[in-house]
Amino acid sequence: EQKGRAIALSPQPFSHRNTAFMMPVDPDGGGTWMATNQHGLSLCLLNYYQGDIPELPLISRGLLVKMLAPSALVADVVATLNTLHLGSYAPFTLLVFAPDLSTRQGHVIAFQWDGHVLTQRPSIEPMISSSVAFAEVMQARRQAHTAMMTEPRSVEKAWEFHRSHVPDAGYKSVCMHREDANTVSFTHLKVTPDQVEMVYVDG
């Protein structure tokens, strides 16, 4: 995030349309970048800096995630997206994690709004967002992912990847550091048939 942006509030519980969900909160816009609900459906939004910003007055993308957070099924997310005038939102990539998603079943669904058209696109692990030198940053972070996320995979390895400074603490590293912006938090979701857990680390 930009260094002048307000610090987010740690995950808060919400309820809408008879569905409980939780999300960290952007105190400026009231929205979020990640949410998970009682049905096991989770959402994550990445800024898509390579798109074109619409000319209309913009609505916070974080409010879009909050609006979609009570969705019970992927089909509900799609239905809501199809009713919206997305010309009021800056470009984004929205990742949807279905309730029945597992390491052995299903895949993460990605929708991308480029400022003109909403498309469903492949979700290639790891999904990357950068406003600076995107191709270069993508290559460096995917190389780090390949090197760190060896079999057998584990949550511990994923945490190590997200806090890594490979090749150094700068604009290419997953834990990013630039003069104008830096990584400000880490959020980990764990969803099982019995429990939904969100771990939020500030800083």
ChimeraX attribute file (.defattr): number of C-alpha atoms within 10 A of each C-alpha:
attribute: neighborCount
match mode: 1-to-1
recipient: residues
	/A:1	15
	/A:2	12
	/A:3	13
	/A:4	8
	/A:5	12
	/A:6	11
	/A:7	16
	/A:8	17
	/A:9	15
	/A:10	17
	/A:11	18
	/A:12	11
	/A:13	10
	/A:14	14
	/A:15	13
	/A:16	12
	/A:17	7
	/A:18	7
	/A:19	14
	/A:20	15
	/A:21	24
	/A:22	24
	/A:23	26
	/A:24	20
	/A:25	22
	/A:26	18
	/A:27	13
	/A:28	11
	/A:29	12
	/A:30	14
	/A:31	21
	/A:32	27
	/A:33	21
	/A:34	25
	/A:35	26
	/A:36	27
	/A:37	24
	/A:38	21
	/A:39	20
	/A:40	23
	/A:41	24
	/A:42	30
	/A:43	25
	/A:44	17
	/A:45	22
	/A:46	19
	/A:47	19
	/A:48	21
	/A:49	17
	/A:50	15
	/A:51	16
	/A:52	13
	/A:53	17
	/A:54	16
	/A:55	11
	/A:56	10
	/A:57	9
	/A:58	13
	/A:59	14
	/A:60	15
	/A:61	23
	/A:62	20
	/A:63	18
	/A:64	20
	/A:65	22
	/A:66	23
	/A:67	15
	/A:68	18
	/A:69	27
	/A:70	26
	/A:71	25
	/A:72	18
	/A:73	17
	/A:74	16
	/A:75	11
	/A:76	13
	/A:77	19
	/A:78	14
	/A:79	11
	/A:80	13
	/A:81	15
	/A:82	11
	/A:83	8
	/A:84	11
	/A:85	8
	/A:86	21
	/A:87	19
	/A:88	17
	/A:89	23
	/A:90	23
	/A:91	25
	/A:92	21
	/A:93	24
	/A:94	24
	/A:95	21
	/A:96	23
	/A:97	21
	/A:98	20
	/A:99	20
	/A:100	15
	/A:101	16
	/A:102	13
	/A:103	6
	/A:104	6
	/A:105	7
	/A:106	12
	/A:107	16
	/A:108	15
	/A:109	17
	/A:110	20
	/A:111	19
	/A:112	21
	/A:113	21
	/A:114	22
	/A:115	20
	/A:116	13
	/A:117	11
	/A:118	16
	/A:119	12
	/A:120	13
	/A:121	12
	/A:122	13
	/A:123	16
	/A:124	12
	/A:125	10
	/A:126	11
	/A:127	14
	/A:128	18
	/A:129	17
	/A:130	18
	/A:131	11
	/A:132	13
	/A:133	10
	/A:134	16
	/A:135	10
	/A:136	12
	/A:137	19
	/A:138	19
	/A:139	13
	/A:140	17
	/A:141	24
	/A:142	17
	/A:143	13
	/A:144	19
	/A:145	21
	/A:146	12
	/A:147	10
	/A:148	15
	/A:149	16
	/A:150	10
	/A:151	7
	/A:152	6
	/A:153	10
	/A:154	11
	/A:155	11
	/A:156	9
	/A:157	15
	/A:158	15
	/A:159	13
	/A:160	14
	/A:161	21
	/A:162	19
	/A:163	15
	/A:164	19
	/A:165	19
	/A:166	18
	/A:167	14
	/A:168	13
	/A:169	14
	/A:170	15
	/A:171	24
	/A:172	23
	/A:173	22
	/A:174	25
	/A:175	21
	/A:176	21
	/A:177	18
	/A:178	15
	/A:179	9
	/A:180	9
	/A:181	14
	/A:182	16
	/A:183	19
	/A:184	17
	/A:185	16
	/A:186	14
	/A:187	18
	/A:188	13
	/A:189	13
	/A:190	13
	/A:191	20
	/A:192	12
	/A:193	10
	/A:194	7
	/A:195	10
	/A:196	18
	/A:197	14
	/A:198	18
	/A:199	11
	/A:200	16
	/A:201	11
	/A:202	12
	/A:203	9
